[in-house]
Amino acid sequence: MKHNNFNFGTGSGRWADHEEIKNSPTTIKVNIHDDKYSGCGLPLISDGRTAYLDVSDHHSIVFGSTGSMKTRRIVLPLINTALKAGSSIVVTDPKGELFRLTSGLSAANGYKTVVLNLRNLDQSDCWNPLSIPHQLYLSNQHDKAKAFLNDFINTIVSPLRSDRDPYWHIMAHSITLAYLLFFIDTAKISEANIYNFNKFFLSHSSKKEMEELLKYMPDESISCLNLKGILSNGDAEKTIGNIASYVWGALSPFMIQKQLCQMMSQSTFDLRDIARQKTAVFLIIPDEKTTLNSVVALFLKQLYEILIEEAQQNEFNELPNRTEFILDEFGNVPCLPDFIGMQTASRSRNIRFYLFLQGMQQLNEKYGRHTAETIVGNCDNKIFLASGEVKLLEYFEKICGEVYDHGIDKLRPLITVFDLQCLSKEKGEAVIKHGRNAPLMSELPDFSEYKFKTYPEVKLNTRKLPKLEMYDAEQVIKEIKNGTRPLPFSIEVFGKEKYYDKSPSASLSDNDIWDW
């Protein structure tokens, strides 16, 4: 069977000719010095003056060990082309270098810029991950609120999953959801944040306190069902203690410094706006430590869910403005729950993921080998710059195929493990497997060789972080008991709020609570 001038199964693999890549229907040519581009994507071929970009809806994965220059040869050109094409971008920025070199261009092109600066928290926008589920809950969109809370819980506990028996993971999810629902039902908007939730959970997660909370929950509520399931355990007190310690471990990264708690106590921007107007989001992360990377994972997951929800509101179920997730050092970001599903759903919603890793082992450690292989398989663009990882080298040797060598009268790899190890860093040599095309050997220029216009960096101003407003759980429970506050979950379960006599003489016994 003949196709594209070679025979399948006969070892007639080959390198793609540059002209066929340039003429591909999913490739566009841009003149780098132009102010606007008709599209953006991975630079497949470039000399710094013109570039041929992949504008398909394909996800991409780039492998390059430390020092392979993947940031300067791929990430920075990619960001610049996206900004000139008008796509929104979400960028993980381990050193702050990407913001420094591209924020001027985003400002010049009329972008709204959002910066979560985990290196300098007093030069950061603020973001409260509980704000959206809290708003949804208060507007009686309880199912949507629970979906966001489930994502919140899965994201913060997933890094601990491999360390403990799955039972503890399931129970931790159950108890956290129960307490979160009680918390957002009873907290004010200014109080609903991770810091206050953690304080509430720490002070009310004993068996005695759990039994007390149950008195104020309708039997039909999820919180009641979850807590009763935990209390039904034969050794409930010990079980609850173990579960609580598991949850505390998941929440501890968000509590390590006061400034972080303040930064995450309210939101200075609306995630929905990222879907509605061209926006550049920079997540500046300390590259010398990973303690704050869980914040990044939580933000990425919640933003993705918001983008999907926004896409569903449009005629073709896609975002009107393409959003590019450019995730440098993706291997250092904690596991994103259901990332395979995120990849699958996003393509038809006008969302693309670009994953940059040092090697395959990083992905295996985070997601497990089977899931990691599926993630790579879902990326139609695969780029190799450099690695000493044998399994990764063998993988690229295999996907590049074989060629029949008449000199030795047998098949040999188109490119060997040894050849892959000898790619020239100075020339920017890269092996690119682009969709269903034959593999491409390309030379990608350094960012300094591109003829992009330069703009002054946007200066980050020091801002006063918001003051934390405290949530008083004891006062809340007291008000529920004396009838001056509605019972939790009243609207959700019964479709109305239940108030009791607010007069000073009114009293309420435990038996009276459910006397409707």
C-alpha positions as CSV (number, residue, x, y, z in Angstrom):
1,M,0.0,0.0,0.0
2,K,1.5,3.3,-1.1
3,H,1.0,6.6,0.6
4,N,3.1,9.8,0.7
5,N,5.8,8.2,-1.4
6,F,6.6,5.4,1.0
7,N,5.4,1.9,1.8
8,F,3.9,1.1,5.1
9,G,5.6,-1.8,6.8
10,T,8.6,-1.8,4.5
11,G,10.8,0.4,6.6
12,S,10.5,3.3,4.2
13,G,10.2,5.9,6.9
14,R,11.7,9.3,6.2
15,W,12.2,12.8,7.5
16,A,9.5,15.4,6.6
17,D,10.6,17.8,3.9
18,H,10.4,21.4,5.2
19,E,8.3,22.4,2.2
20,E,5.5,19.9,3.1
21,I,5.4,21.2,6.6
22,K,5.2,24.8,5.3
23,N,2.4,23.9,3.0
24,S,0.4,21.9,5.6
25,P,-3.2,23.2,5.9
26,T,-2.6,23.6,9.7
27,T,0.5,25.7,9.3
28,I,0.6,29.4,8.7
29,K,3.5,31.7,7.8
30,V,4.0,34.9,9.8
31,N,6.4,37.7,9.4
32,I,7.9,38.2,12.9
33,H,8.1,42.0,12.6
34,D,4.3,42.4,11.8
35,D,2.2,43.9,14.6
36,K,-0.7,41.4,14.2
37,Y,-0.8,37.7,13.3
38,S,-3.7,35.7,11.8
39,G,-3.0,32.8,14.2
40,C,-0.5,31.4,16.7
41,G,1.0,28.2,17.8
42,L,4.2,26.2,18.1
43,P,7.1,27.5,15.9
44,L,7.9,24.5,13.7
45,I,10.3,26.2,11.4
46,S,11.8,29.6,11.9
47,D,14.8,31.7,11.0
48,G,13.9,34.6,13.4
49,R,12.5,36.7,10.6
50,T,9.7,34.4,9.4
51,A,8.1,31.5,11.2
52,Y,5.8,28.6,10.3
53,L,3.3,28.0,13.2
54,D,1.0,25.2,14.0
55,V,-2.5,26.7,14.2
56,S,-4.4,23.4,14.6
57,D,-6.3,22.6,17.8
58,H,-3.7,20.0,18.8
59,H,-2.1,19.9,22.2
60,S,1.7,19.9,22.4
61,I,4.3,18.4,24.7
62,V,8.0,19.5,24.7
63,F,10.8,17.5,26.4
64,G,14.1,19.2,27.2
65,S,16.4,18.6,30.2
66,T,17.7,21.5,32.2
67,G,19.8,23.9,30.1
68,S,18.2,22.7,26.8
69,M,16.9,26.2,26.2
70,K,13.3,25.1,25.7
71,T,12.1,28.4,27.3
72,R,14.1,30.6,24.9
73,R,13.6,28.6,21.8
74,I,10.0,27.6,22.2
75,V,8.2,29.1,25.1
76,L,9.0,32.8,24.6
77,P,8.4,32.7,20.8
78,L,5.1,30.9,21.5
79,I,4.0,33.6,24.0
80,N,4.8,36.4,21.6
81,T,2.9,34.9,18.7
82,A,-0.1,34.3,20.9
83,L,-0.1,37.9,22.1
84,K,0.1,39.1,18.5
85,A,-2.7,36.8,17.4
86,G,-5.0,38.0,20.2
87,S,-5.2,34.7,22.1
88,S,-5.6,34.7,25.9
89,I,-2.6,33.0,27.6
90,V,-2.2,31.3,30.9
91,V,1.6,31.0,31.6
92,T,3.4,29.2,34.4
93,D,6.5,31.3,35.0
94,P,9.1,29.6,37.3
95,K,11.5,32.6,37.4
96,G,9.4,35.6,36.5
97,E,11.5,35.8,33.3
98,L,8.5,35.2,31.0
99,F,6.5,38.1,32.5
100,R,9.6,40.4,32.4
101,L,10.1,39.7,28.7
102,T,6.5,39.6,27.4
103,S,4.4,41.8,29.7
104,G,5.3,44.9,27.7
105,L,3.9,43.3,24.6
106,S,0.7,42.2,26.3
107,A,0.1,45.8,27.5
108,A,0.9,47.3,24.1
109,N,-1.7,44.9,22.6
110,G,-4.5,45.9,25.0
111,Y,-4.5,42.8,27.2
112,K,-5.8,42.7,30.7
113,T,-2.9,41.3,32.7
114,V,-3.3,39.2,35.8
115,V,-0.3,38.2,37.9
116,L,-0.3,35.7,40.7
117,N,3.1,36.4,42.1
118,L,4.0,33.6,44.5
119,R,7.6,34.9,44.7
120,N,6.6,38.4,45.9
121,L,3.1,38.1,47.4
122,D,2.8,41.9,48.0
123,Q,3.2,42.4,44.2
124,S,0.4,40.0,43.3
125,D,-3.2,40.0,42.3
126,C,-5.4,38.3,44.9
127,W,-7.4,35.1,44.2
128,N,-9.8,33.3,46.5
129,P,-10.5,29.7,45.3
130,L,-13.6,29.5,47.5
131,S,-15.1,32.7,46.1
132,I,-16.8,31.2,43.1
133,P,-18.3,28.2,44.8
134,H,-19.5,30.4,47.6
135,Q,-21.1,32.8,45.1
136,L,-22.8,29.9,43.3
137,Y,-24.1,28.5,46.6
138,L,-25.5,31.7,47.8
139,S,-27.3,32.1,44.4
140,N,-28.9,28.7,44.9
141,Q,-26.8,27.0,42.3
142,H,-25.9,24.3,44.7
143,D,-24.9,21.5,42.3
144,K,-22.5,23.8,40.5
145,A,-21.1,24.9,43.8
146,K,-20.5,21.3,44.9
147,A,-18.8,20.6,41.6
148,F,-16.3,23.4,42.2
149,L,-15.8,22.2,45.8
150,N,-15.2,18.7,44.6
151,D,-12.6,20.0,42.2
152,F,-11.0,22.0,45.0
153,I,-10.8,18.9,47.3
154,N,-9.5,16.6,44.6
155,T,-6.8,19.0,43.6
156,I,-5.5,19.6,47.1
157,V,-5.6,16.0,48.3
158,S,-4.4,14.3,45.0
159,P,-0.6,15.0,45.8
160,L,-1.0,12.9,48.9
161,R,-2.9,10.1,47.2
162,S,0.1,7.8,46.6
163,D,1.4,8.2,50.2
164,R,-1.6,6.6,51.9
165,D,-4.1,3.8,51.5
166,P,-6.9,4.9,49.1
167,Y,-9.4,4.6,52.0
168,W,-7.9,7.7,53.6
169,H,-8.1,9.6,50.4
170,I,-11.8,8.7,50.0
171,M,-12.6,9.6,53.6
172,A,-10.6,12.8,53.5
173,H,-12.7,13.9,50.5
174,S,-15.9,13.0,52.3
175,I,-15.1,14.8,55.5
176,T,-13.7,17.9,53.7
177,L,-16.8,18.2,51.5
178,A,-19.1,18.0,54.6
179,Y,-17.2,20.7,56.4
180,L,-16.8,22.9,53.4
181,L,-20.5,22.9,52.7
182,F,-21.3,23.8,56.3
183,F,-18.7,26.5,56.1
184,I,-19.8,28.2,52.9
185,D,-23.5,27.9,54.0
186,T,-22.7,29.9,57.2
187,A,-19.8,32.2,56.3
188,K,-20.0,35.7,55.1
189,I,-18.5,36.5,51.7
190,S,-15.6,38.3,53.4
191,E,-15.0,35.3,55.7
192,A,-15.2,32.5,53.1
193,N,-11.5,31.6,52.5
194,I,-9.1,28.8,53.0
195,Y,-7.6,30.3,56.2
196,N,-10.9,30.5,58.0
197,F,-11.9,27.1,56.7
198,N,-8.7,25.5,58.0
199,K,-9.3,27.1,61.4
200,F,-12.8,25.9,61.5
201,F,-11.8,22.4,60.5
202,L,-9.0,22.2,63.0
203,S,-11.2,23.2,65.9
204,H,-14.2,21.1,65.0
205,S,-12.9,17.8,63.6
206,S,-13.0,15.7,66.7
207,K,-15.7,13.1,67.2
208,K,-17.4,15.2,69.8
209,E,-17.4,18.3,67.7
210,M,-18.6,16.3,64.6
211,E,-21.5,14.9,66.6
212,E,-22.4,18.5,67.7
213,L,-22.4,19.8,64.1
214,L,-24.7,16.9,63.0
215,K,-27.4,18.3,65.3
216,Y,-27.8,21.3,63.0
217,M,-27.8,19.4,59.6
218,P,-30.9,18.0,57.8
219,D,-30.7,14.3,57.4
220,E,-31.1,14.8,53.6
221,S,-28.0,17.0,53.3
222,I,-24.7,15.6,51.9
223,S,-22.8,16.9,54.9
224,C,-25.0,14.9,57.3
225,L,-24.7,11.7,55.2
226,N,-20.9,12.1,54.9
227,L,-20.3,12.7,58.6
228,K,-22.7,9.9,59.6
229,G,-20.8,7.5,57.4
230,I,-17.5,8.4,59.1
231,L,-19.0,8.2,62.6
232,S,-20.5,4.8,61.9
233,N,-17.0,3.3,61.8
234,G,-16.3,0.9,64.6
235,D,-13.4,3.0,66.0
236,A,-14.7,6.4,65.0
237,E,-12.5,8.5,67.2
238,K,-9.2,7.0,65.9
239,T,-10.5,7.0,62.3
240,I,-11.5,10.7,62.5
241,G,-8.1,11.6,63.9
242,N,-6.4,9.9,61.1
243,I,-8.6,11.4,58.5
244,A,-8.2,14.9,60.0
245,S,-4.4,14.6,59.9
246,Y,-4.6,13.7,56.3
247,V,-6.7,16.8,55.5
248,W,-4.4,19.0,57.5
249,G,-1.5,17.8,55.4
250,A,-3.4,18.7,52.3
251,L,-4.3,22.2,53.6
252,S,-0.9,23.0,55.1
253,P,0.7,24.4,51.9
254,F,-1.9,27.2,51.9
255,M,-1.2,28.1,55.5
256,I,2.6,28.5,55.5
257,Q,2.7,32.3,55.6
258,K,0.3,35.1,56.5
259,Q,0.8,37.0,53.3
260,L,-0.4,33.9,51.3
261,C,-3.5,33.6,53.4
262,Q,-4.2,37.3,52.8
263,M,-3.6,37.0,49.1
264,M,-6.0,34.1,48.9
265,S,-8.7,35.7,51.1
266,Q,-10.4,37.7,48.2
267,S,-10.3,38.0,44.4
268,T,-9.2,41.2,42.6
269,F,-10.2,39.8,39.2
270,D,-13.0,37.6,37.8
271,L,-11.9,34.3,36.3
272,R,-14.8,34.6,33.8
273,D,-13.3,37.7,32.3
274,I,-10.4,35.5,31.0
275,A,-12.9,33.8,28.7
276,R,-14.6,37.1,27.7
277,Q,-11.7,39.4,26.9
278,K,-8.1,38.8,25.8
279,T,-6.1,38.3,29.0
280,A,-2.6,37.4,29.9
281,V,-2.3,35.4,33.1
282,F,1.2,34.9,34.6
283,L,1.7,32.5,37.5
284,I,5.1,33.4,38.9
285,I,6.4,30.5,40.9
286,P,9.6,30.2,43.0
287,D,11.7,27.7,41.1
288,E,13.9,27.0,44.1
289,K,11.1,25.4,46.1
290,T,7.8,23.5,45.3
291,T,5.8,24.3,48.5
292,L,3.5,26.7,46.7
293,N,3.0,24.7,43.5
294,S,-0.3,23.3,44.9
295,V,-1.7,26.9,44.6
296,V,-0.8,26.8,40.9
297,A,-2.6,23.4,40.4
298,L,-5.7,24.7,42.2
299,F,-5.8,27.8,40.1
300,L,-5.3,26.0,36.8
301,K,-8.1,23.5,37.6
302,Q,-10.6,26.1,38.6
303,L,-9.8,28.4,35.7
304,Y,-10.2,25.5,33.3
305,E,-13.6,24.6,34.7
306,I,-14.7,28.3,34.4
307,L,-13.5,28.3,30.7
308,I,-15.5,25.2,29.9
309,E,-18.6,26.6,31.6
310,E,-18.2,29.8,29.6
311,A,-17.7,27.9,26.3
312,Q,-20.9,26.1,26.9
313,Q,-22.8,29.4,26.9
314,N,-21.7,30.1,23.3
315,E,-23.4,29.0,20.1
316,F,-20.8,26.5,19.1
317,N,-19.8,25.5,22.6
318,E,-16.4,27.0,22.3
319,L,-14.6,30.1,23.5
320,P,-14.8,33.1,21.2
321,N,-11.2,33.8,22.0
322,R,-8.7,31.0,22.0
323,T,-7.0,30.3,25.3
324,E,-3.5,28.9,25.4
325,F,-2.2,27.1,28.6
326,I,1.6,27.5,28.3
327,L,2.8,25.4,31.2
328,D,6.5,25.7,31.6
329,E,8.0,23.2,34.0
330,F,4.7,21.3,34.0
331,G,6.5,18.4,35.7
332,N,6.8,20.5,38.9
333,V,3.0,21.2,39.1
334,P,1.1,18.8,41.3
335,C,-1.2,16.3,39.6
336,L,-4.3,17.9,38.1
337,P,-7.2,15.6,38.6
338,D,-8.7,14.2,35.4
339,F,-6.1,15.9,33.3
340,I,-6.8,13.4,30.5
341,G,-10.5,14.6,30.5
342,M,-9.3,18.2,30.5
343,Q,-7.2,17.5,27.3
344,T,-10.1,15.7,25.6
345,A,-12.8,18.3,26.3
346,S,-10.7,21.4,25.7
347,R,-9.8,20.8,22.0
348,S,-13.4,21.4,20.8
349,R,-13.7,24.4,23.2
350,N,-10.9,26.4,21.6
351,I,-8.4,25.7,24.4
352,R,-4.9,24.3,23.9
353,F,-2.4,22.9,26.3
354,Y,1.4,23.2,25.8
355,L,3.3,21.1,28.3
356,F,7.0,21.6,28.9
357,L,8.9,18.9,30.9
358,Q,12.4,17.9,31.6
359,G,11.6,14.2,31.0
360,M,9.0,11.5,31.0
361,Q,9.8,10.4,34.5
362,Q,8.4,13.6,35.9
363,L,5.1,12.8,34.4
364,N,5.2,9.1,35.5
365,E,5.8,10.2,39.1
366,K,2.9,12.6,39.2
367,Y,0.3,10.6,37.3
368,G,1.5,7.0,37.1
369,R,2.9,5.4,34.0
370,H,-0.4,4.5,32.3
371,T,-2.0,7.9,32.7
372,A,1.3,9.6,31.7
373,E,1.4,7.7,28.5
374,T,-2.1,8.7,27.7
375,I,-1.3,12.4,28.4
376,V,1.6,12.2,26.0
377,G,-0.6,10.3,23.4
378,N,-3.2,13.1,23.6
379,C,-0.5,15.6,22.4
380,D,-0.4,15.5,18.6
381,N,2.8,17.6,18.7
382,K,5.8,16.1,20.4
383,I,9.1,17.9,20.5
384,F,12.4,16.6,21.7
385,L,15.3,18.9,22.5
386,A,17.6,17.0,24.9
387,S,17.5,14.3,27.6
388,G,19.6,11.6,29.1
389,E,16.5,9.6,30.1
390,V,16.8,6.3,28.3
391,K,13.1,5.5,28.1
392,L,12.3,8.9,26.6
393,L,15.1,8.5,24.1
394,E,13.8,5.1,23.1
395,Y,10.3,6.5,22.8
396,F,11.4,9.1,20.3
397,E,13.5,6.6,18.4
398,K,10.4,4.4,18.1
399,I,7.9,7.1,17.0
400,C,10.2,8.4,14.3
401,G,10.1,5.0,12.6
402,E,12.5,2.9,10.7
403,V,14.2,3.1,7.3
404,Y,15.5,0.2,5.2
405,D,19.3,0.5,4.9
406,H,20.4,-1.2,1.7
407,G,24.0,-1.1,2.8
408,I,23.4,-3.5,5.7
409,D,20.3,-5.0,4.1
410,K,18.0,-4.5,7.1
411,L,15.9,-2.0,8.9
412,R,17.4,0.6,11.2
413,P,15.9,3.5,13.2
414,L,15.5,6.7,11.3
415,I,17.2,8.3,14.3
416,T,18.9,6.4,17.1
417,V,19.1,6.9,20.8
418,F,22.7,7.9,20.3
419,D,21.8,10.4,17.5
420,L,19.1,12.0,19.8
421,Q,21.7,12.5,22.5
422,C,23.9,14.3,20.1
423,L,21.5,17.0,18.9
424,S,23.2,20.4,18.8
425,K,22.1,22.7,21.5
426,E,24.0,25.6,19.8
427,K,22.0,25.1,16.6
428,G,18.7,24.6,18.4
429,E,18.2,21.2,16.8
430,A,14.9,19.7,17.6
431,V,13.0,16.5,16.6
432,I,9.4,17.4,16.0
433,K,6.6,14.8,15.5
434,H,3.8,17.1,14.1
435,G,0.4,15.4,13.9
436,R,0.4,12.6,11.3
437,N,3.3,14.1,9.4
438,A,6.6,12.4,9.1
439,P,9.1,13.5,11.8
440,L,10.8,16.9,11.2
441,M,14.3,17.8,12.1
442,S,14.2,21.5,12.7
443,E,16.6,24.2,14.0
444,L,14.8,26.6,16.3
445,P,16.5,30.0,16.8
446,D,17.1,31.5,20.2
447,F,14.6,34.2,21.4
448,S,17.3,36.9,20.9
449,E,17.4,36.0,17.2
450,Y,13.7,36.8,16.6
451,K,12.9,40.2,15.2
452,F,10.1,40.9,17.7
453,K,9.6,44.5,18.7
454,T,10.7,45.2,22.3
455,Y,8.5,46.9,24.9
456,P,9.4,48.0,28.4
457,E,8.4,45.6,31.1
458,V,5.3,46.3,33.0
459,K,6.2,47.3,36.6
460,L,4.5,45.4,39.4
461,N,3.4,47.8,42.1
462,T,3.5,46.9,45.8
463,R,0.0,46.6,47.1
464,K,-1.5,46.4,50.5
465,L,-2.9,42.9,51.0
466,P,-6.4,42.6,52.4
467,K,-7.0,42.2,56.1
468,L,-8.3,38.7,57.1
469,E,-11.8,38.8,58.5
470,M,-12.3,36.0,61.0
471,Y,-15.1,33.4,60.9
472,D,-16.4,32.6,64.4
473,A,-17.8,29.0,64.2
474,E,-18.8,29.0,67.9
475,Q,-20.9,32.2,67.4
476,V,-22.4,30.7,64.3
477,I,-23.5,27.5,66.1
478,K,-24.8,29.6,69.0
479,E,-26.9,31.6,66.7
480,I,-28.3,28.5,65.0
481,K,-29.2,27.0,68.3
482,N,-30.9,30.1,69.7
483,G,-32.8,30.6,66.5
484,T,-31.3,33.9,65.3
485,R,-29.7,32.3,62.3
486,P,-31.2,30.0,59.7
487,L,-30.4,26.3,59.8
488,P,-27.6,25.3,57.4
489,F,-28.8,23.8,54.1
490,S,-32.4,24.9,54.7
491,I,-32.8,26.4,51.2
492,E,-31.0,23.5,49.5
493,V,-33.0,20.8,51.2
494,F,-36.3,22.3,52.0
495,G,-36.4,25.2,49.5
496,K,-36.8,27.8,52.2
497,E,-35.0,29.2,55.2
498,K,-36.1,28.2,58.7
499,Y,-35.9,31.0,61.3
500,Y,-36.9,30.7,64.9
501,D,-38.3,33.2,67.3
502,K,-35.6,35.9,67.6
503,S,-36.9,37.3,70.9
504,P,-34.5,37.2,73.8
505,S,-36.9,34.8,75.7
506,A,-36.9,32.2,72.9
507,S,-35.0,29.0,73.6
508,L,-34.4,25.9,71.6
509,S,-33.7,22.4,72.8
510,D,-32.0,19.8,70.7
511,N,-35.4,18.0,70.2
512,D,-37.0,21.3,68.9
513,I,-34.5,21.7,66.1
514,W,-36.3,19.5,63.7
515,D,-39.8,20.4,64.8
516,W,-41.1,21.9,61.5
